[in-house]
């Protein structure tokens, strides 16, 4: 029995040694200091319309619950956050629609927070007028303009917009189409089905969240979470305007980009790739409105002459929020380069010429009748150019990028393990019969 255990341990040790020696060590990235960023900006947009008088949140009026939540949130706002407050329906008590739909103003400017001053401003609010959500969102977006800071709007309301045809969902899509990285989160106080659908549409259009609120503790906790989230470091996509052909396409480098693509459209982008480098690209298209069944997204890499290098495809059937696909293209070293690169032999300094890779983003989305198709669907494109996988340290390729030696080694290890296991099994049967 002891002999068998030792033999089995020896076999396992041999396999671990063989496979362990072939497993590539993970590459260690050089730590680089993060670039300085502007403080994040948040604007709280509060509904102060007449319906906020209703007393159905833990025995309090909706306005009282909102004020309490604001006081708690203001006490806990991180120092690095620049916060502002905007109201809607707080000033005009009359019945004139045109005037009521302009009733939105900035109660406290976006900037370094003076907690006492902000609380005093909130304490003066009383439920008054209409619910112009669309104009309030436009005003809040203007309040947050300028710089490259993370921007977030938190909308708290107890009803749907009363100022159509300025549809707040379309307003949110227009804000997202500007590519300024502004997120809108919505909170519905005691929501009904119609209000829930509208607030969800607003949030989804900008990559935000929707939350249903029925208790005052839920309100303060959720608003606090969203303000804290703005203080967390996030990658803000840079706007990119894709073209209708590779020749006119924008030149992209490593980074995260956002764009808009209409239903069934092709959009082109360009990336330069040096010999020995690898292009890794991915694309996500968000369906921020109802779409038909059967849809797909394709990301295609080709030369400037139209020869396809590689593609990534994804398809779906039924409801979706986001669909993504990606591709990888390693550019061979200079001595193995394809003559179809179309970029010359190099520059005067003897440096190898870069190959222009054309990226085409395509979609097969379509919309039911009555659904607006403009602006286009939100597109997020990730570009990463890295050194090619010519060493075993590339954990993604496991050394396969420049040959099949690793696969051959695995075959040999498997064969040796099979022989050893077969011999061990026969030996165990022989010992069992002898005993």
C-alpha positions in Angstrom: 0.0 0.0 0.0 2.8 2.4 0.9 4.6 1.6 -2.3 1.5 2.3 -4.4 1.0 5.7 -2.7 4.6 6.7 -3.3 4.4 5.6 -6.9 1.2 7.6 -7.4 2.8 10.7 -5.8 5.8 10.3 -8.0 3.6 10.2 -11.1 1.6 13.3 -10.0 4.9 15.1 -9.3 6.2 14.3 -12.7 3.1 15.6 -14.4 3.2 18.8 -12.3 6.8 19.4 -13.1 6.3 18.9 -16.9 3.2 21.0 -17.1 4.4 23.6 -14.7 7.6 24.2 -16.6 5.5 24.8 -19.7 3.0 27.2 -18.2 3.9 30.8 -19.0 4.5 33.2 -16.2 2.1 36.1 -16.2 3.5 39.3 -17.6 3.9 42.1 -15.1 2.7 45.5 -16.3 4.8 48.5 -15.5 3.0 50.6 -13.0 2.3 54.1 -14.3 1.0 57.0 -12.3 -2.6 57.8 -13.1 -3.1 61.2 -14.8 -4.7 63.9 -12.7 -8.4 64.2 -13.1 -10.9 67.0 -12.4 -13.2 66.4 -9.4 -16.4 64.6 -10.3 -19.5 66.7 -10.7 -23.0 65.7 -9.5 -26.3 67.5 -9.8 -29.3 66.4 -7.8 -32.5 67.2 -9.7 -35.5 67.3 -7.3 -39.2 67.3 -8.3 -41.0 69.9 -6.2 -44.4 69.7 -8.1 -47.7 69.8 -6.3 -48.0 66.0 -6.1 -45.1 65.9 -3.7 -47.6 66.9 -1.0 -49.0 63.3 -0.9 -48.3 61.6 2.5 -47.6 58.0 1.5 -43.9 57.5 2.4 -43.7 56.2 5.9 -46.5 58.5 7.0 -44.7 61.6 5.8 -45.2 63.7 2.7 -43.0 62.9 -0.3 -41.4 66.4 0.1 -40.6 65.8 3.8 -38.9 62.4 2.9 -36.9 64.1 0.2 -35.7 66.9 2.4 -34.6 64.4 5.1 -32.8 62.3 2.5 -31.1 65.4 1.1 -29.9 66.5 4.6 -28.4 63.0 5.2 -26.7 62.9 1.8 -25.3 66.4 2.1 -23.7 65.5 5.4 -21.9 62.5 3.7 -20.9 64.0 0.4 -17.2 63.2 -0.2 -14.9 66.3 -0.2 -13.7 65.6 -3.7 -17.2 65.8 -5.2 -18.5 69.0 -6.7 -22.3 69.0 -6.0 -25.2 71.1 -7.2 -29.0 71.0 -6.8 -31.6 71.9 -9.4 -35.4 71.9 -8.9 -38.4 71.5 -11.2 -41.9 72.8 -10.4 -40.8 74.7 -7.4 -41.8 78.3 -8.2 -44.9 78.6 -10.5 -48.3 77.6 -8.8 -50.5 78.6 -11.7 -52.2 76.7 -14.5 -50.6 78.3 -17.6 -48.8 75.3 -19.3 -46.2 77.3 -21.1 -45.1 79.1 -18.0 -45.2 75.9 -15.8 -43.1 74.0 -18.3 -40.3 76.5 -17.9 -40.3 76.2 -14.1 -36.8 74.8 -13.4 -33.9 76.6 -11.8 -30.6 75.8 -10.2 -31.1 76.0 -6.4 -27.4 75.5 -5.5 -24.5 75.9 -8.0 -22.2 72.9 -8.8 -19.0 73.4 -6.9 -17.4 72.9 -3.6 -20.1 72.1 -1.1 -21.1 74.4 1.8 -23.3 72.0 3.7 -25.1 74.7 5.8 -25.9 76.8 2.8 -27.2 73.8 0.7 -29.4 72.6 3.6 -30.8 76.0 4.1 -31.7 76.2 0.4 -33.4 72.8 0.5 -35.4 73.7 3.6 -37.1 76.6 1.8 -38.7 74.3 -0.8 -42.5 73.7 -0.9 -44.5 71.6 -3.4 -45.8 74.0 -6.0 -46.3 73.4 -9.7 -45.7 71.3 -12.8 -43.3 68.5 -13.7 -41.0 69.7 -16.5 -38.5 66.8 -16.4 -37.2 67.4 -20.0 -36.3 71.1 -19.5 -34.8 70.2 -16.1 -32.5 67.6 -17.6 -31.4 70.1 -20.3 -30.7 72.7 -17.6 -28.8 70.2 -15.5 -26.7 69.1 -18.5 -25.8 72.7 -19.1 -24.9 73.2 -15.4 -22.4 70.3 -15.7 -20.7 71.5 -18.9 -17.0 72.1 -19.2 -13.9 70.1 -18.4 -13.3 66.4 -18.5 -14.7 65.4 -15.1 -17.1 62.5 -14.4 -20.6 63.9 -14.7 -23.8 62.5 -13.1 -27.4 63.7 -12.8 -29.6 62.1 -10.1 -33.3 62.7 -10.8 -35.8 62.3 -8.0 -39.4 62.6 -9.0 -42.9 61.2 -8.1 -44.5 61.5 -11.5 -44.0 61.4 -15.3 -43.3 64.5 -17.3 -46.2 66.9 -17.8 -44.6 69.0 -20.6 -44.8 66.8 -23.7 -44.0 66.9 -26.6 -40.6 67.6 -25.1 -40.1 63.9 -24.3 -37.6 63.5 -21.5 -36.5 60.1 -22.9 -35.6 61.8 -26.2 -33.8 64.6 -24.2 -31.7 61.9 -22.5 -30.8 60.4 -25.8 -29.7 63.7 -27.2 -27.6 64.3 -24.1 -26.0 60.9 -24.6 -25.4 61.6 -28.3 -23.2 64.5 -27.4 -20.6 62.1 -26.1 -19.8 64.1 -23.0 -19.9 61.0 -20.7 -22.9 62.3 -18.6 -24.9 59.6 -16.8 -28.5 60.1 -15.6 -29.8 58.0 -12.7 -33.5 58.1 -11.9 -35.4 57.5 -8.7 -39.2 57.1 -8.7 -41.1 57.9 -5.6 -44.1 55.5 -5.3 -44.0 54.8 -9.0 -46.8 53.7 -11.3 -46.3 51.7 -14.6 -46.2 54.8 -16.9 -43.7 56.7 -14.7 -41.5 53.6 -14.3 -41.3 53.1 -18.0 -40.3 56.7 -18.6 -37.7 56.8 -15.9 -36.2 53.5 -17.0 -35.9 54.9 -20.6 -34.1 58.0 -19.3 -31.6 56.0 -17.3 -31.0 53.4 -20.0 -30.3 56.1 -22.7 -27.3 57.3 -20.7 -26.1 54.1 -19.1 -27.6 55.0 -15.7 -29.8 53.1 -13.3 -33.5 53.3 -12.3 -34.6 52.7 -8.7 -38.1 52.4 -7.3 -38.5 54.2 -3.9 -41.2 53.5 -1.3 -39.5 54.3 2.0 -37.5 57.3 3.1 -34.5 55.1 4.2 -34.3 53.7 0.6 -34.2 57.2 -0.8 -31.4 58.5 1.4 -29.4 55.3 0.9 -29.7 55.2 -2.8 -28.9 58.9 -3.4 -25.9 58.5 -1.1 -24.7 55.5 -3.1 -25.0 57.4 -6.4 -23.1 60.4 -5.1 -20.4 58.1 -3.8 -20.2 56.3 -7.1 -19.4 59.5 -8.9 -16.3 59.8 -6.7 -15.0 56.4 -7.8 -12.5 56.5 -10.8 -14.2 55.5 -14.0 -13.1 55.4 -17.6 -14.9 58.1 -19.6 -15.2 57.2 -23.3 -13.8 59.8 -25.7 -16.2 60.8 -28.5 -15.3 59.5 -32.0 -17.2 60.2 -35.2 -17.0 57.2 -37.4 -17.0 57.7 -41.2 -18.7 56.0 -44.1 -15.4 54.7 -45.5 -12.0 53.8 -44.3 -10.4 56.6 -46.3 -12.3 59.2 -44.3 -12.3 57.3 -40.9 -10.8 58.9 -37.8 -7.4 57.7 -36.6 -7.8 56.0 -33.2 -5.2 55.0 -30.6 -5.4 52.8 -27.5 -8.4 54.0 -25.5 -12.2 53.9 -25.0 -14.4 55.6 -27.5 -18.2 56.3 -27.9 -20.2 56.9 -31.0 -23.8 56.6 -32.3 -24.8 54.3 -35.1 -28.2 54.3 -36.8 -30.0 51.1 -37.5 -28.3 48.9 -40.1 -25.4 51.4 -40.6 -21.6 50.7 -41.2 -19.1 53.0 -39.4 -15.4 53.0 -40.1 -12.3 53.7 -37.9 -8.6 53.4 -38.4 -5.7 52.1 -36.2 -2.0 52.1 -37.0 -0.2 48.9 -36.1 3.6 48.4 -36.2 5.2 45.0 -37.0 5.3 42.9 -33.8 2.3 44.5 -32.3 -1.2 43.1 -31.8 -4.5 44.9 -32.1 -7.2 44.0 -29.7 -10.6 45.6 -30.3 -14.1 45.1 -29.0 -17.4 46.9 -29.6 -20.7 47.1 -27.7 -23.9 48.4 -29.0 -26.7 49.2 -26.6 -30.3 48.8 -27.5 -31.7 51.8 -25.7 -35.2 51.5 -27.2 -37.5 48.6 -28.3 -36.0 46.7 -31.2 -37.1 43.8 -33.4 -36.1 40.3 -32.8 -33.1 38.8 -34.7 -30.2 41.3 -34.6 -26.5 41.1 -34.8 -23.2 43.1 -34.5 -20.0 42.6 -36.5 -16.6 44.1 -36.0 -14.4 43.6 -39.0 -10.7 44.4 -39.5 -9.4 44.8 -43.0 -6.5 46.3 -45.0 -6.9 49.6 -46.7 -7.4 47.6 -49.9 -10.4 45.8 -48.5 -8.8 42.4 -47.7 -10.4 41.0 -44.5 -7.9 40.1 -41.8 -10.3 38.9 -39.0 -13.8 39.5 -37.8 -15.9 39.2 -34.6 -19.6 38.5 -34.8 -22.4 38.3 -32.2 -26.1 37.7 -32.8 -29.3 37.5 -30.6 -32.9 36.8 -30.7 -35.3 38.5 -28.4 -34.9 41.3 -25.9 -31.4 42.7 -25.3 -29.8 45.6 -23.5 -26.2 45.3 -24.9 -24.6 43.1 -27.5 -20.8 42.9 -27.8 -18.1 41.3 -30.0 -14.4 41.6 -30.4 -11.3 40.6 -32.4 -7.6 40.2 -32.2 -5.1 40.7 -35.0 -1.3 40.1 -34.4 0.9 42.0 -36.9 3.8 39.8 -38.0 7.4 41.0 -37.6 8.9 42.8 -40.6 10.5 39.8 -42.2 7.1 38.0 -42.2 5.0 41.0 -43.2 2.3 40.7 -45.8 3.0 42.7 -48.9 -0.7 43.8 -48.9 -0.2 46.3 -46.0 -0.3 49.2 -48.4 1.8 51.5 -46.3 5.2 51.5 -48.0 8.5 50.0 -46.9 9.3 52.4 -44.0 10.5 55.9 -43.3 13.8 57.6 -43.9 15.1 56.7 -40.4 14.9 53.0 -41.2 11.9 52.5 -38.9 9.4 49.9 -40.0 6.3 51.3 -41.5 3.0 51.0 -39.7 0.1 49.1 -41.2 -3.2 50.9 -41.3 -6.0 48.6 -40.1 -9.5 49.5 -41.0 -12.2 48.7 -38.4 -15.8 48.5 -39.5 -18.6 48.3 -37.0 -21.9 47.0 -38.4 -25.3 46.2 -36.9 -28.4 44.5 -38.1 -30.8 46.1 -35.6 -34.2 47.3 -36.8 -37.0 49.0 -34.9 -40.8 48.4 -34.8 -43.1 50.9 -36.4 -43.4 54.1 -34.3 -40.0 53.8 -32.6 -37.7 56.7 -33.4 -34.4 55.7 -34.9 -32.6 59.0 -34.3 -30.3 59.5 -32.7 -28.5 56.3 -33.4 -27.8 53.4 -31.0 -25.0 54.0 -28.4 -21.7 52.4 -29.5 -18.7 51.9 -27.2 -15.4 50.9 -28.9 -12.4 49.7 -27.1 -9.0 49.8 -28.8 -5.8 48.2 -27.3 -2.5 48.0 -29.1 0.1 45.8 -27.3 3.3 44.0 -28.1 2.8 40.8 -30.1 2.7 37.4 -28.4 6.2 36.2 -29.5 7.1 34.9 -26.0 5.6 32.3 -23.7 5.0 35.1 -21.2 1.8 36.0 -23.2 -0.7 34.3 -21.0 -3.5 34.8 -23.5 -1.8 33.0 -26.3 0.2 30.5 -24.2 3.1 30.9 -26.6 1.0 29.8 -29.7 1.4 33.1 -31.5 4.8 32.1 -33.0 4.6 28.3 -33.4 3.1 25.0 -32.3 5.7 23.8 -29.9 3.5 24.2 -26.9 0.8 22.1 -28.4 3.3 19.4 -29.3 4.6 19.4 -25.8 1.1 19.0 -24.4 0.6 16.0 -26.7 3.9 14.4 -25.5 2.9 15.0 -21.9 -0.5 13.5 -22.4 1.0 10.4 -24.1 3.5 9.9 -21.3 0.8 10.4 -18.7 -1.4 7.8 -20.5 1.5 5.2 -20.6 2.3 5.8 -16.9 -1.3 5.5 -15.9 -1.9 2.4 -17.9 1.2 0.7 -16.4 0.1 1.8 -12.9 -3.3 0.3 -13.5 -2.0 -3.0 -14.7 0.4 -3.1 -11.7 -2.4 -2.5 -9.3 -4.5 -5.3 -10.8 -1.6 -7.7 -10.6 -1.0 -6.8 -6.9 -4.7 -7.2 -6.2 -4.8 -10.6 -7.8 -1.7 -11.7 -6.0 -3.1 -10.7 -2.6 
